[in-house]
Amino acid sequence: MTSLKDEIENLWKEYASSVVAGDIDRWISLWVDDGIQMPPDAPPNIGIEMIRTSAKNMMENMPASKMVINSEEVREVGDWGFSRGNYWFETGPEGETVRVNGKFLTIWEKQDDGSWKIARDIFNFNAPLQ
């Protein structure tokens, strides 16, 4: 049986891979329909359509060429789990690449089929974006 930590690590790899690919449909499939995303310096994105719109804008305006997500802590309580950690991604044209790094706290909800999806997500950057 796979541990929640292993499952979450695999989901983070899928998350990062879909961001780098710019595949909004693959990325949004990791979320519950009534998810809430709390990005830095902006009001929350409530519901999957608002999350999709915000993420699509980010993927188009700040495409990532590389992304790594590291869980430092994963806990499970019944049908809920959380993951806390750090991430980094690279963006910008070749020769002018910028590395952005930050931290996150994500709440995962277990689905009826036993899979896990993102229910709530808050993240911020370790330094202001230039």
PyMOL commands that place a pseudoatom at each C-alpha (Angstrom):
pseudoatom trace, name=CA, resn=MET, resi=1, chain=A, elem=C, hetatm=0, pos=[0.000, 0.000, 0.000]
pseudoatom trace, name=CA, resn=THR, resi=2, chain=A, elem=C, hetatm=0, pos=[1.329, 3.417, -0.979]
pseudoatom trace, name=CA, resn=SER, resi=3, chain=A, elem=C, hetatm=0, pos=[1.692, 5.973, 1.812]
pseudoatom trace, name=CA, resn=LEU, resi=4, chain=A, elem=C, hetatm=0, pos=[0.035, 9.373, 1.559]
pseudoatom trace, name=CA, resn=LYS, resi=5, chain=A, elem=C, hetatm=0, pos=[3.487, 10.963, 1.431]
pseudoatom trace, name=CA, resn=ASP, resi=6, chain=A, elem=C, hetatm=0, pos=[4.368, 8.889, -1.661]
pseudoatom trace, name=CA, resn=GLU, resi=7, chain=A, elem=C, hetatm=0, pos=[1.014, 9.679, -3.293]
pseudoatom trace, name=CA, resn=ILE, resi=8, chain=A, elem=C, hetatm=0, pos=[1.414, 13.411, -2.628]
pseudoatom trace, name=CA, resn=GLU, resi=9, chain=A, elem=C, hetatm=0, pos=[4.982, 13.370, -3.974]
pseudoatom trace, name=CA, resn=ASN, resi=10, chain=A, elem=C, hetatm=0, pos=[3.675, 11.791, -7.194]
pseudoatom trace, name=CA, resn=LEU, resi=11, chain=A, elem=C, hetatm=0, pos=[0.878, 14.368, -7.416]
pseudoatom trace, name=CA, resn=TRP, resi=12, chain=A, elem=C, hetatm=0, pos=[3.397, 17.204, -6.973]
pseudoatom trace, name=CA, resn=LYS, resi=13, chain=A, elem=C, hetatm=0, pos=[5.451, 15.746, -9.841]
pseudoatom trace, name=CA, resn=GLU, resi=14, chain=A, elem=C, hetatm=0, pos=[2.303, 15.711, -12.002]
pseudoatom trace, name=CA, resn=TYR, resi=15, chain=A, elem=C, hetatm=0, pos=[1.528, 19.284, -10.890]
pseudoatom trace, name=CA, resn=ALA, resi=16, chain=A, elem=C, hetatm=0, pos=[5.014, 20.526, -11.821]
pseudoatom trace, name=CA, resn=SER, resi=17, chain=A, elem=C, hetatm=0, pos=[5.077, 18.591, -15.088]
pseudoatom trace, name=CA, resn=SER, resi=18, chain=A, elem=C, hetatm=0, pos=[1.715, 20.000, -16.197]
pseudoatom trace, name=CA, resn=VAL, resi=19, chain=A, elem=C, hetatm=0, pos=[2.798, 23.562, -15.303]
pseudoatom trace, name=CA, resn=VAL, resi=20, chain=A, elem=C, hetatm=0, pos=[6.002, 23.234, -17.357]
pseudoatom trace, name=CA, resn=ALA, resi=21, chain=A, elem=C, hetatm=0, pos=[3.990, 21.746, -20.240]
pseudoatom trace, name=CA, resn=GLY, resi=22, chain=A, elem=C, hetatm=0, pos=[1.494, 24.622, -19.967]
pseudoatom trace, name=CA, resn=ASP, resi=23, chain=A, elem=C, hetatm=0, pos=[-1.268, 21.990, -19.835]
pseudoatom trace, name=CA, resn=ILE, resi=24, chain=A, elem=C, hetatm=0, pos=[-4.051, 23.732, -17.942]
pseudoatom trace, name=CA, resn=ASP, resi=25, chain=A, elem=C, hetatm=0, pos=[-6.495, 20.829, -18.343]
pseudoatom trace, name=CA, resn=ARG, resi=26, chain=A, elem=C, hetatm=0, pos=[-4.066, 18.324, -16.833]
pseudoatom trace, name=CA, resn=TRP, resi=27, chain=A, elem=C, hetatm=0, pos=[-3.197, 20.774, -14.046]
pseudoatom trace, name=CA, resn=ILE, resi=28, chain=A, elem=C, hetatm=0, pos=[-6.803, 21.625, -13.160]
pseudoatom trace, name=CA, resn=SER, resi=29, chain=A, elem=C, hetatm=0, pos=[-7.681, 17.906, -12.955]
pseudoatom trace, name=CA, resn=LEU, resi=30, chain=A, elem=C, hetatm=0, pos=[-5.666, 17.859, -9.701]
pseudoatom trace, name=CA, resn=TRP, resi=31, chain=A, elem=C, hetatm=0, pos=[-8.271, 20.120, -8.021]
pseudoatom trace, name=CA, resn=VAL, resi=32, chain=A, elem=C, hetatm=0, pos=[-11.710, 19.551, -6.454]
pseudoatom trace, name=CA, resn=ASP, resi=33, chain=A, elem=C, hetatm=0, pos=[-14.536, 21.547, -8.044]
pseudoatom trace, name=CA, resn=ASP, resi=34, chain=A, elem=C, hetatm=0, pos=[-15.044, 23.761, -4.979]
pseudoatom trace, name=CA, resn=GLY, resi=35, chain=A, elem=C, hetatm=0, pos=[-11.316, 24.316, -4.395]
pseudoatom trace, name=CA, resn=ILE, resi=36, chain=A, elem=C, hetatm=0, pos=[-9.901, 27.567, -3.080]
pseudoatom trace, name=CA, resn=GLN, resi=37, chain=A, elem=C, hetatm=0, pos=[-6.513, 28.934, -4.087]
pseudoatom trace, name=CA, resn=MET, resi=38, chain=A, elem=C, hetatm=0, pos=[-4.968, 31.794, -2.125]
pseudoatom trace, name=CA, resn=PRO, resi=39, chain=A, elem=C, hetatm=0, pos=[-2.192, 33.341, -4.237]
pseudoatom trace, name=CA, resn=PRO, resi=40, chain=A, elem=C, hetatm=0, pos=[0.135, 36.081, -3.001]
pseudoatom trace, name=CA, resn=ASP, resi=41, chain=A, elem=C, hetatm=0, pos=[-0.925, 39.723, -3.293]
pseudoatom trace, name=CA, resn=ALA, resi=42, chain=A, elem=C, hetatm=0, pos=[-4.359, 38.830, -4.703]
pseudoatom trace, name=CA, resn=PRO, resi=43, chain=A, elem=C, hetatm=0, pos=[-7.830, 37.876, -3.509]
pseudoatom trace, name=CA, resn=PRO, resi=44, chain=A, elem=C, hetatm=0, pos=[-8.620, 34.160, -3.303]
pseudoatom trace, name=CA, resn=ASN, resi=45, chain=A, elem=C, hetatm=0, pos=[-9.664, 32.184, -6.365]
pseudoatom trace, name=CA, resn=ILE, resi=46, chain=A, elem=C, hetatm=0, pos=[-12.848, 30.386, -5.320]
pseudoatom trace, name=CA, resn=GLY, resi=47, chain=A, elem=C, hetatm=0, pos=[-14.057, 27.451, -7.386]
pseudoatom trace, name=CA, resn=ILE, resi=48, chain=A, elem=C, hetatm=0, pos=[-12.454, 25.538, -10.196]
pseudoatom trace, name=CA, resn=GLU, resi=49, chain=A, elem=C, hetatm=0, pos=[-13.297, 28.005, -12.989]
pseudoatom trace, name=CA, resn=MET, resi=50, chain=A, elem=C, hetatm=0, pos=[-11.745, 30.952, -11.148]
pseudoatom trace, name=CA, resn=ILE, resi=51, chain=A, elem=C, hetatm=0, pos=[-8.678, 28.830, -10.323]
pseudoatom trace, name=CA, resn=ARG, resi=52, chain=A, elem=C, hetatm=0, pos=[-8.432, 27.756, -13.984]
pseudoatom trace, name=CA, resn=THR, resi=53, chain=A, elem=C, hetatm=0, pos=[-8.587, 31.344, -15.262]
pseudoatom trace, name=CA, resn=SER, resi=54, chain=A, elem=C, hetatm=0, pos=[-5.931, 32.551, -12.841]
pseudoatom trace, name=CA, resn=ALA, resi=55, chain=A, elem=C, hetatm=0, pos=[-3.595, 29.617, -13.543]
pseudoatom trace, name=CA, resn=LYS, resi=56, chain=A, elem=C, hetatm=0, pos=[-4.049, 29.934, -17.305]
pseudoatom trace, name=CA, resn=ASN, resi=57, chain=A, elem=C, hetatm=0, pos=[-3.060, 33.612, -17.116]
pseudoatom trace, name=CA, resn=MET, resi=58, chain=A, elem=C, hetatm=0, pos=[0.007, 32.700, -15.038]
pseudoatom trace, name=CA, resn=MET, resi=59, chain=A, elem=C, hetatm=0, pos=[1.028, 29.909, -17.430]
pseudoatom trace, name=CA, resn=GLU, resi=60, chain=A, elem=C, hetatm=0, pos=[0.683, 32.253, -20.421]
pseudoatom trace, name=CA, resn=ASN, resi=61, chain=A, elem=C, hetatm=0, pos=[2.323, 35.338, -18.880]
pseudoatom trace, name=CA, resn=MET, resi=62, chain=A, elem=C, hetatm=0, pos=[4.994, 33.634, -16.779]
pseudoatom trace, name=CA, resn=PRO, resi=63, chain=A, elem=C, hetatm=0, pos=[5.620, 30.212, -18.355]
pseudoatom trace, name=CA, resn=ALA, resi=64, chain=A, elem=C, hetatm=0, pos=[7.834, 27.881, -16.361]
pseudoatom trace, name=CA, resn=SER, resi=65, chain=A, elem=C, hetatm=0, pos=[10.700, 26.071, -18.064]
pseudoatom trace, name=CA, resn=LYS, resi=66, chain=A, elem=C, hetatm=0, pos=[11.461, 24.035, -14.914]
pseudoatom trace, name=CA, resn=MET, resi=67, chain=A, elem=C, hetatm=0, pos=[9.602, 23.469, -11.643]
pseudoatom trace, name=CA, resn=VAL, resi=68, chain=A, elem=C, hetatm=0, pos=[10.354, 21.493, -8.490]
pseudoatom trace, name=CA, resn=ILE, resi=69, chain=A, elem=C, hetatm=0, pos=[8.042, 21.044, -5.498]
pseudoatom trace, name=CA, resn=ASN, resi=70, chain=A, elem=C, hetatm=0, pos=[9.388, 19.614, -2.224]
pseudoatom trace, name=CA, resn=SER, resi=71, chain=A, elem=C, hetatm=0, pos=[7.083, 18.483, 0.570]
pseudoatom trace, name=CA, resn=GLU, resi=72, chain=A, elem=C, hetatm=0, pos=[8.737, 18.965, 3.934]
pseudoatom trace, name=CA, resn=GLU, resi=73, chain=A, elem=C, hetatm=0, pos=[5.741, 17.623, 5.827]
pseudoatom trace, name=CA, resn=VAL, resi=74, chain=A, elem=C, hetatm=0, pos=[2.740, 15.473, 4.888]
pseudoatom trace, name=CA, resn=ARG, resi=75, chain=A, elem=C, hetatm=0, pos=[0.023, 14.538, 7.375]
pseudoatom trace, name=CA, resn=GLU, resi=76, chain=A, elem=C, hetatm=0, pos=[-3.249, 12.631, 7.030]
pseudoatom trace, name=CA, resn=VAL, resi=77, chain=A, elem=C, hetatm=0, pos=[-6.400, 12.967, 9.147]
pseudoatom trace, name=CA, resn=GLY, resi=78, chain=A, elem=C, hetatm=0, pos=[-9.189, 10.768, 7.810]
pseudoatom trace, name=CA, resn=ASP, resi=79, chain=A, elem=C, hetatm=0, pos=[-10.234, 11.991, 4.370]
pseudoatom trace, name=CA, resn=TRP, resi=80, chain=A, elem=C, hetatm=0, pos=[-8.023, 15.064, 4.621]
pseudoatom trace, name=CA, resn=GLY, resi=81, chain=A, elem=C, hetatm=0, pos=[-4.301, 15.510, 4.259]
pseudoatom trace, name=CA, resn=PHE, resi=82, chain=A, elem=C, hetatm=0, pos=[-1.945, 18.440, 4.153]
pseudoatom trace, name=CA, resn=SER, resi=83, chain=A, elem=C, hetatm=0, pos=[1.372, 19.096, 2.563]
pseudoatom trace, name=CA, resn=ARG, resi=84, chain=A, elem=C, hetatm=0, pos=[3.741, 21.879, 3.592]
pseudoatom trace, name=CA, resn=GLY, resi=85, chain=A, elem=C, hetatm=0, pos=[6.916, 22.661, 1.752]
pseudoatom trace, name=CA, resn=ASN, resi=86, chain=A, elem=C, hetatm=0, pos=[8.803, 24.751, -0.755]
pseudoatom trace, name=CA, resn=TYR, resi=87, chain=A, elem=C, hetatm=0, pos=[9.010, 25.115, -4.501]
pseudoatom trace, name=CA, resn=TRP, resi=88, chain=A, elem=C, hetatm=0, pos=[10.968, 26.820, -7.224]
pseudoatom trace, name=CA, resn=PHE, resi=89, chain=A, elem=C, hetatm=0, pos=[10.443, 27.417, -10.896]
pseudoatom trace, name=CA, resn=GLU, resi=90, chain=A, elem=C, hetatm=0, pos=[12.358, 29.081, -13.684]
pseudoatom trace, name=CA, resn=THR, resi=91, chain=A, elem=C, hetatm=0, pos=[10.744, 31.488, -16.101]
pseudoatom trace, name=CA, resn=GLY, resi=92, chain=A, elem=C, hetatm=0, pos=[11.794, 33.992, -18.725]
pseudoatom trace, name=CA, resn=PRO, resi=93, chain=A, elem=C, hetatm=0, pos=[13.522, 33.824, -22.083]
pseudoatom trace, name=CA, resn=GLU, resi=94, chain=A, elem=C, hetatm=0, pos=[16.742, 31.857, -22.469]
pseudoatom trace, name=CA, resn=GLY, resi=95, chain=A, elem=C, hetatm=0, pos=[19.664, 33.902, -21.202]
pseudoatom trace, name=CA, resn=GLU, resi=96, chain=A, elem=C, hetatm=0, pos=[17.348, 35.953, -18.981]
pseudoatom trace, name=CA, resn=THR, resi=97, chain=A, elem=C, hetatm=0, pos=[15.938, 33.125, -16.883]
pseudoatom trace, name=CA, resn=VAL, resi=98, chain=A, elem=C, hetatm=0, pos=[14.716, 34.045, -13.418]
pseudoatom trace, name=CA, resn=ARG, resi=99, chain=A, elem=C, hetatm=0, pos=[14.366, 31.516, -10.600]
pseudoatom trace, name=CA, resn=VAL, resi=100, chain=A, elem=C, hetatm=0, pos=[11.353, 32.104, -8.367]
pseudoatom trace, name=CA, resn=ASN, resi=101, chain=A, elem=C, hetatm=0, pos=[11.118, 30.275, -5.058]
pseudoatom trace, name=CA, resn=GLY, resi=102, chain=A, elem=C, hetatm=0, pos=[8.553, 30.151, -2.331]
pseudoatom trace, name=CA, resn=LYS, resi=103, chain=A, elem=C, hetatm=0, pos=[6.599, 28.087, 0.151]
pseudoatom trace, name=CA, resn=PHE, resi=104, chain=A, elem=C, hetatm=0, pos=[3.149, 26.518, 0.317]
pseudoatom trace, name=CA, resn=LEU, resi=105, chain=A, elem=C, hetatm=0, pos=[0.551, 24.833, 2.476]
pseudoatom trace, name=CA, resn=THR, resi=106, chain=A, elem=C, hetatm=0, pos=[-1.909, 22.639, 0.607]
pseudoatom trace, name=CA, resn=ILE, resi=107, chain=A, elem=C, hetatm=0, pos=[-4.914, 20.740, 1.936]
pseudoatom trace, name=CA, resn=TRP, resi=108, chain=A, elem=C, hetatm=0, pos=[-5.785, 17.566, 0.031]
pseudoatom trace, name=CA, resn=GLU, resi=109, chain=A, elem=C, hetatm=0, pos=[-9.204, 15.872, 0.028]
pseudoatom trace, name=CA, resn=LYS, resi=110, chain=A, elem=C, hetatm=0, pos=[-9.594, 12.140, -0.466]
pseudoatom trace, name=CA, resn=GLN, resi=111, chain=A, elem=C, hetatm=0, pos=[-12.007, 11.311, -3.274]
pseudoatom trace, name=CA, resn=ASP, resi=112, chain=A, elem=C, hetatm=0, pos=[-14.562, 8.481, -3.379]
pseudoatom trace, name=CA, resn=ASP, resi=113, chain=A, elem=C, hetatm=0, pos=[-12.238, 6.482, -5.652]
pseudoatom trace, name=CA, resn=GLY, resi=114, chain=A, elem=C, hetatm=0, pos=[-9.387, 6.771, -3.104]
pseudoatom trace, name=CA, resn=SER, resi=115, chain=A, elem=C, hetatm=0, pos=[-7.429, 9.399, -5.057]
pseudoatom trace, name=CA, resn=TRP, resi=116, chain=A, elem=C, hetatm=0, pos=[-6.424, 12.749, -3.571]
pseudoatom trace, name=CA, resn=LYS, resi=117, chain=A, elem=C, hetatm=0, pos=[-7.138, 16.206, -4.988]
pseudoatom trace, name=CA, resn=ILE, resi=118, chain=A, elem=C, hetatm=0, pos=[-6.247, 19.732, -3.936]
pseudoatom trace, name=CA, resn=ALA, resi=119, chain=A, elem=C, hetatm=0, pos=[-9.017, 21.364, -1.900]
pseudoatom trace, name=CA, resn=ARG, resi=120, chain=A, elem=C, hetatm=0, pos=[-7.218, 24.429, -0.550]
pseudoatom trace, name=CA, resn=ASP, resi=121, chain=A, elem=C, hetatm=0, pos=[-3.880, 25.924, -1.480]
pseudoatom trace, name=CA, resn=ILE, resi=122, chain=A, elem=C, hetatm=0, pos=[-1.962, 28.922, -0.211]
pseudoatom trace, name=CA, resn=PHE, resi=123, chain=A, elem=C, hetatm=0, pos=[1.477, 29.887, -1.458]
pseudoatom trace, name=CA, resn=ASN, resi=124, chain=A, elem=C, hetatm=0, pos=[3.808, 32.848, -1.527]
pseudoatom trace, name=CA, resn=PHE, resi=125, chain=A, elem=C, hetatm=0, pos=[7.221, 33.839, -2.782]
pseudoatom trace, name=CA, resn=ASN, resi=126, chain=A, elem=C, hetatm=0, pos=[10.346, 34.147, -0.655]
pseudoatom trace, name=CA, resn=ALA, resi=127, chain=A, elem=C, hetatm=0, pos=[11.200, 37.471, -2.335]
pseudoatom trace, name=CA, resn=PRO, resi=128, chain=A, elem=C, hetatm=0, pos=[9.080, 39.980, -4.253]
pseudoatom trace, name=CA, resn=LEU, resi=129, chain=A, elem=C, hetatm=0, pos=[8.766, 39.285, -7.964]
pseudoatom trace, name=CA, resn=GLN, resi=130, chain=A, elem=C, hetatm=0, pos=[10.788, 41.769, -9.991]
for i in range(1, 130): cmd.bond("trace and resi %d" % i, "trace and resi %d" % (i + 1))
show_as sticks, trace
zoom trace
